[in-house]
Each structure stands twice: as C-alpha cells, then as structure tokens.
Amino acid sequence: MLKICNLNNADQYFYIDKENANKLEVFFNLTEKGKEWNELGNYLYNFSIGIKVKNDWRINNNKFHFLRNLTNEKNIEKHIHKNNLNI
C-alpha cells in the first residue's frame, strides 16, 4: 500500500493499492496537470507496476489536494486508515 501524505499537514493522508494507483495515474495523466507534474504520474505508475518506491510519499499541499480530489471525482478506492485495508 502507498500512503500519500500532505507535506504541509501531517493529518492529511490516504492509502491506495497498486490497482487503484494505476487507475489514478491514468486519470491524472489526462488532466491539465499531467504534464506539469509528471513526477506524480511517474511515481504512481512505478508503484502500480511493482517498482520499489518509498511507501510514505509526501507531496506538497496543492499536489496532495489535486490527487485527493481526483480520486474522489473518479471514484477511485482509497483508504484513510491503514487498519481498514482490504489486502
């Protein structure tokens, strides 16, 4: 599982599995920020295909909220508590 954290607010984070990280990466790449913030798409893609990445991913406030809003908008499954994961 990948924990996506708001670098500016430690209380804001969510968890995502590989399958949903791949979905998020595809939707993200189609947004207006897909090229500007391509490192986000690359990180999600690498995680989704099993390339080792840091599982506690800290990104700035704007990027965090963009990804969180995109997961909500596209109904991508995410978790807010690690102990509630369906692994």
N, C-alpha and C positions, 0 to 999 in steps of 0.2 A: 504494500500500500504506500502511496505517496501522500505525504502531509504537505499541503500548500498553505503557507503561513504569510500573514501580513507583517512585513518587516517593521512597520510603523505602529503596530498594535498586536502584541503577543496573544491577546484574547481572541483574535480573529484568525480562524484557520478551518480547513476541511480536509477530509481524506478522500482519495479517489483510487480505484483499482486500475489495472492495466487496460482492461477493455474500455472503461469509461474515459480514461486518459486519451486513448486513441480517438474516441468519438469527439472529445473536447478539442483535440489537436486539429482534426479535420474542420470542425466548425470555426475554430479560431483562425485557421489559415484563410478562410473565406471572408473574414471581417476586414474592416478598414485598417486595423492594427496588425494584421497578419504579416505584412512585410516589415513594417516599422519595428515591431517587437518580435522578430523572427526567432530570437533566442528562446522565447516562451514555447513556441511551436516545436522547436528542436528538442527542448527538454522533455515536453510531454511525449513526443514521438519516441525518443530514446528510452524513456521509462516504459512505454507501452510495448516495445519490442524486446525488452529484457536487457537492454544495455544498462550497466551499473551507473546509477546516478545517486546523489545524496537524497535520502528519503525524507528529509526535513528541509523542504525547499522554501526559502524565504525570499519574497519578492516585494517590491515597493507597493505602497497604498493604491496607486492608480491601476497598476497591473493586477494586483490581487482582486480588487473590486470588479475590474473588467472580466476576469476569468470567472469569478463567482457569479456575476450577473449572467454571463453566457451559459454557465451550467444550469442556472435556473430557467433561463429563456428557452433553452433547448431540451429541458427535462432530462439532463444527464444526471445519473445517480451519483450522489456524493454522500458522505457521512460526516457528522460533526463530532462523533465520539469514537475513539479507536475501539472501545469495547463493544460497540454495536455493529461491528463489521460482519458481513456475511462472507466469510472466506472459506 
